[in-house]
Amino acid sequence: MVSSEFADRPLKKLVLFDVDGTLSLARQAASPEMIQLLKNLRKKVVIGFVGGSDLVKISEQLSVHGCNAVEDFDFAFAENGLTAYKLGKSLPSQTFIKFLGEEKYKPLVNFILHYVADLDIPIKRGTFVEFRNGMINVSPLGRNATIAERNEFEAYDKIHGIRAAFVKVLQEKFADYGLTFAIGGKISFDVFPHGWDKTYALKHVEQEGFEEIHFFGDKTYEGGNDYEIFTDPRTIGHSVSNPEETAKLLKEMFQI
């Protein structure tokens, strides 16, 4: 039975969303139409987002058009759920550095920076390693790139497999670290402890008694950062290519 906090929803279901490529274009704000659609959906079901980015970045994308990312979603999961909110109140969190320790972290980040330094790609910008609460995000291009530069790198990476090759080297070199490497977005990949993928967010909701948990994401292929939660037996996965496809599916599924 679903908890009393959500008794007002006609459907006792939870619908979770990836952010980049699902609710909005990568690192861009969600459209007014998407925000309104989510508000309409919330009248029928419980909703939440599960993003790999930190809450500041996700808020930039979803706290728009009069919306507040933490308050206007029933569940807000940043950094795969390591930073978590339920009905606007924070839930217990965990940290990457606490798990790994400084002695293991330093050789990892040193190796990554040396690898990037030796990498011959058309352009490089800045912030190649971004330290987050629950992971590190690695970008061969650099996270300071413009949207046009991100698009160019994505096209280049599809041909040359820069990120896939980088991940393979790290998997071999740091095989004993207990880490997962997940390619996501256009320019980067995430590094986090095993089990700290987006299924981590499910720990916060599995006792809520939902009849169904749906997940919408665009990186649902093996190696993508939506793959684990998309294929998890606790969820019903929906693979989308862009926010327009998400909207179309939601309207069909929930008559909104």
Disulfide bonds with the S-S distance in Angstrom:
none
